[in-house]
Amino acid sequence: MNLKTGKPTLRAGYAPSTIAHNLTVVHGFYAFHQPFGRGPLINPVPESAARRAALAHRSPLEVRQQHRRARLRPKVLVRHPRSIPDDQWDELFAQMRCVRDKALLSNYLAFASRASELLGVGLGDINWTKGQLWVISKGTRARQPVPTSPEGLAYLAAYLEEDGLPPEGMPVWRTRRGEPRPLTYWAARRIFQRACEVLGANWTLHDLRHTAAKRMARNPELKLHEVQTILRHAHISTTELYTAVGLDDLLDKLGAYYARPVQPVSWPTQYAADDIEAVFGAGQ
């Protein structure tokens, strides 16, 4: 566990969620070919009969029944999204070495984009008047407009003024050494990792999306369905994950709660002191 961020460090081998996902993919592959008589007669990935019975003809209003996992399936823990606190965000932003990196991080935080979506933005995808960027959505592969902040646009304009406009057909995010090339996900990830190594943190690029989503979901001026539109979630239940309150978010409130003065016990004047002592004991 990283003491600065509270996030677990990566263990050796594959994570349980990765194993479960791969088993689902392999099971679906054989299940697709089975009706056509291709492949083995029995799916090599075991199924859980209890799970099939629990989910069969189940209404969304009903309480979800407990069921046993199938063989080979690891136990996957439900992890709530973690956001970067404001003080750590300031430290992280201060570690950016150039205007390009500052523009990249500020736009990541502005509209909670996925890493690959922002890296594909071209010069024609920037709407300076409306404060929008057009991105290729990861799920639908559709070109969609997303809002960005004035600060993000200001850093983006400063970056283009310093490094110049990109060639025709090239994204605005480019490498700064040698011949300009489009900035890849792994290069952007390494920029973020270098800053985290200096701070002793283990934040990831995707944590920026979680941070922006949590800030929006907890803003009283934004409704949950509006946040869903900005994040481009297919179901509002996915957006609801960002409304969960963690213990780290309650540290200030807990500190004030523990530091509160002890309130003296008082009783209505119509009760006699001898009666209160007889019922509740001395010292009341």
N, C-alpha and C positions, 0 to 999 in steps of 0.2 A: 504494500500500500504506500503510495506517495504521500508523505506527510504534508506537503504544500497544497496539493490539489484534492487529496482524499480519493483519488482514483486508483484502482488496482493496477499494478504493473503487469505487462504481458508475460504469461508463463510460456514455458517451452511446449512445443507441439501445437495442435489445433485447439481452438476454443470450442466448448460444447455447442455453442450456437452454430459454428461452422460445420461441425460434424452432423448436427441435426439437419442443417440445410442440404448438405451433400446427400444424406440418406434420402431426403424427400425428393431430390432431383433424380437420383438413381431409381427410386421406387416408381416415380411418375414415368420414367423412360420405359421400364419394363411393362408397366400397366398400360401404356399406350399401344405397344406392339402385341400384347397378349391376345386381344380379340382377333387379330389377323393371323394367328398361328405362328408368329415369329418369336424366337427366343424360348426360354424355359417355360414349362407349364405352370410352375409355381414361382411367384415373385421372390427373388433372392433376398429382398429386404422385408423382414417380418412386419406384419401388421398387428395392431392391438384390437382384438374383438371387443373389449370393454369400451374403447374409445369410439369405435364405430357405432356401438349401441347407444352410447351416451349422446352422440351428436346427431343421430338419425332422427329426422322429423322434429327437431327441437325448435321451439319458438324463441325468438330473440328476447322475449319478455320473461322466459323461464330462467330460473337459477341454474347456472352451469353445473352439471354433475361432475364429481370427481371420478377419475378413471386411471387405470394403471398404464404406464408407458409400455410400448412394445419393446421387444428385445433389441439390443444394440443401441437403443435411443438413450442419449445422456440426459441428465436433468439440467434444463436450461433455466437459470435464474432470471427473473424479471428485473431489469435495471432501468431506473428512471434516468432521463437525460440530465446531464450535469452542465451547469453554465459557469462561465468564468466570472468570478467576483470583480467588482469595479476596480479595486485596488490592484489586483493581479493583471487586469486588462491594461491598466496604465503602465505597469512595469513591462508587459509584453510588447505594447505598442512602442515604448521607448527603445526597445532593442532592435527595431527595424533600421537597417543601415542606409536606405536610400528612399527617395520619394516613391519609386515604383512599389516597394514593399509596403510602405504606409498606405498607398492608394489601394493596394490589393486587400490588405486587412480591413481597412475602413469600409470598403464596399462589401466584403464578406459579412461584416457585422450589420450593414445597413439594411439588407433585405433577405438575410438568411438563405443565401444561395448555396447550392452544393458546389463542391470544389471544381468539378469539371464544367459546370454551367458557366461560371464567371470567367474561366480561362478561355472559353470559346467566343467571348464578346469581341466583335469587330468594330471598326470605326463607324460603320453605318448602323450599328446596333445601339448607338448612344443618342438619346433624345434629350438634348441639353435644356430645352424649353420646359418640358413636362417633368424632368427629373426621373427618367425611366431608362432602363436597359432592357434590350431584347435578348433573351437567352433561349437555348434549345433545352427544353425540359428533359430531365434524365429518364423519366418513366414513359411519357407519351411521345417523345422526340418531336414535339410540336414547338414552334417558335412563339414564345409568349412574352408579353411585357411584364417587367417587375419594377417596383419603385425603389429608388435609392435615395440616400440622404444628401443634403447640400454639402456636408463635409466630404462625403465620398466623391462627389462630382468635383469639388475643389481640388482634392488630392489627385484625381484623375487628370484634370486639366493641367496641374503643375507637372505631372509625370510626362504628359504628351509634349509640353513645352520644353522640358529638359531633354528628353530622349528623341523628340521628333515624332512625326506621324508614321504609322506603320505602312509598309508597301501594300499595294492593292491585293486584297484577298487574305491578308495576314491578320491574326488577332492583335489587339492593342497590347497585350501582355507578351513581352519578348525578353530574351536573354540579353544580358548587358556585356558579355565577354565574347570576343570574336565576331563572326558573322551573325547578325540578328536572326534568331530562330524563335518559333512560338514557344512560350513557357509551358512546359509539361506539368502534369500533376505531381510527378516525383520531384521536380525542381522546386515547385511551390511548397511541397511538403517538407523538403529539406530546409528551406528558408525558415519555416515555422519551427522545425526541430532545433535548429541552431539557437534560436532565441530561447526555447524551452530549456535547452541544456545549460545555458548561462544562468537561468533562474532556478534550475533544479526542479522543473515542473515536467509533467507528462501530458500536457494538453495536445489535442489533435486539431487538424483543420475542421473536422466535422463538429468539434465542440463550439466553433464560432456560429454554426447554424443553430445549435441548441441554445447558445447564449442569446442570440437575436430573437429566437422564437419564444424563449421564456420572458424576455423583456416585453415583447409585444403582448403575450398572453396575460401578463400581470398589469398591463397598463389599463386603467379604468376608462380611458378614452376609446379603446379599441374593443369591439365585441369579438367573441370567439369565432363566429363564422367569418368575420372580416380577416382575422388572423389566418384562418384556414385558406382564404383566397390568396393571401400574400404568400403563404408557404406552399400553395398548390398541392394540398393534401386531397386525396380522393375521398376520404371519410373524416368526419369531424372527430371521431373517436381517436384518431391519430393526433390531432391537435390538442385534445384534452390531456394528453400525457404531459404537456408542458405546463399545466396548471397545478401539478403536484408540488407540494411544499416539502423541501428536505430540511434536515436538521441544521445544515449550514446556513440556510436562509433565516433561521430563527435565533441565531446567536445573539443579535442585538436585543431582541425582545426577551430572550431568556435572561440576559444579563440585567435588564431592567427589572425583570420579575424577581430575581434572586436578591437584588439590592433594595427592594421595596421595604419601607419601614414596617415594623410589626404593629398591627392595629390592636389597640387595647380592647378587651372584651367589655361590652357595655350591655346593661339590661334595662328594660323599661322601668320607670320610677314606681309603677304600681305594684311591683314585686318587692317583698321585704327581703332584706339582706340575709336574715336567718333562714328563710325558706330556700333561697338560692344556694346557700352553703350546704343545707341539708340534702338537697337534690343532686347538685353537681360537685360537691366537695369543696374543701378549703382552697382559697386562691382564685376562685372564679369571680 
